[in-house]
Amino acid sequence: MLEAVLLVGGQGTRLRPLTVTTPKPMLPVAGVPCTEHQIARAREAGVTRVILGTSYKPEVFSAYFGDGSRFGVELVYVTEDVPMGTGGAIRHVAPYLESGPDEPVLVFNGDILSGHDIAGQVKRWRADDADVSLYLTRVEDPRAYGLVPTDDDGRVLQFLEKPATAEECVTDQINAGCYVFRRSLIDQIPIGRPVSVERETFPGLLVAGATVTGFVDEGYWLDLGTPLAFVQGSRDLVTGLAPSPALPGPVGDFLVLPGAEVEPDAVLTGGTCVGAGATVGSGAVVDGSSLFDGAMVASGAHVRDSVIGSGAIIGAGAFLDGVVVGDRAMIGPGNELVRGARVWPGVALGETAVRFSSDR
């Protein structure tokens, strides 16, 4: 048996308050929740039992995933009364683990899309006889992240805070949010209080002489924590750049879910996902965008790199680029909204209410 802990925390990206106002199923990323993509990849790597740890609306998860049998795993739900940090959340689920003291336990951070070799990380953990293995990825500009330098043998040397200057960037390796713990070490995390694995648990293990290794993988990695990252993740899944066995359709330039209606002369490109019951009118162009269930893009509208919430309406000839439109909002004909615009749920913009093009 290989167990995993999936920490889903606040159930979604900062996109959530912009798209919905009431509890509802998890935000779809290329047609299904991010959590489903993560469970599918874990199952593919040999995981048979998943502890789903959350501090936010556990009933949303249990209603969707049930006992996990539909997804090929056993699912156990554990809820925190108050957020405990990553380390505290891992310790909180410890009583529900069934692995032996020297067996591996995988831990995944929520809202991460990854194509890294999960089974390879576990295999390397065994070969190194490590206490903890951290999945590390390389980024072009690491200044927004904590740094994790390693030696030639892959042993972690330090955990460094976000660098303030280029000179402080001693490595381009960052913590990518997947760990393999020796089961017995999880019981050593303090219980009943917030704990940060990055600032307390991992540095403490280094001081204690534990074997902490880095598993550097060059595969796909993306943190879905912002609206634009959410859009990117969805289109990368649709086009196959981000691998997932849970994608509800073939990889391609677009994904149209059952019940959606797309006019023959509409153009879908760039990894666009059209949700169930959504409609795309004649001559409309939708590029690299996510249309949630029941959304409508009217004739002649152009939507690029945007999220259109459930039941939202984009009027004829409207132009949106890098926009988040909340559920049931209405963008009237002829409006132009540019990158960074956010339209709250239920808001209605009249015809040509907002424009950014030249008046010449």
Buried (B, 14 or more C-beta within 10 A) or exposed (E): EBBBBBBBBBBBBBBBEBBBEEEEBBBBBBBBBBBBBBBBBBBBBEBBBBBBBBBBBBEBBBEBBEEBEEBBBBBBBBBBEEBBBBBBBBBBBBEBBEBEEEBBBBBBBBBBBBBBBBEBBBBBBEEBEBBBBBBBBBBEEBEEBBBBBBEEEBBBBBBBEEBEEEEEBEBBBBBBBBBBBBBBBBEBBBEEEBBBBBBBBBBBBBEEEBBBBBBBBEBBBBBBEEBBBBBBBBBBBBBBBBBBEBBBBEBEBBBBBEEBEBBEEBBBBBBBBBBBBBBBBEBBBBBBBBBBBBBBBBBBBBBBBBBBBBBBBBBBBBBBBBBBBBBBBBBBBBBBBBEEBBBBBBBEBEEBEBEEEEEE
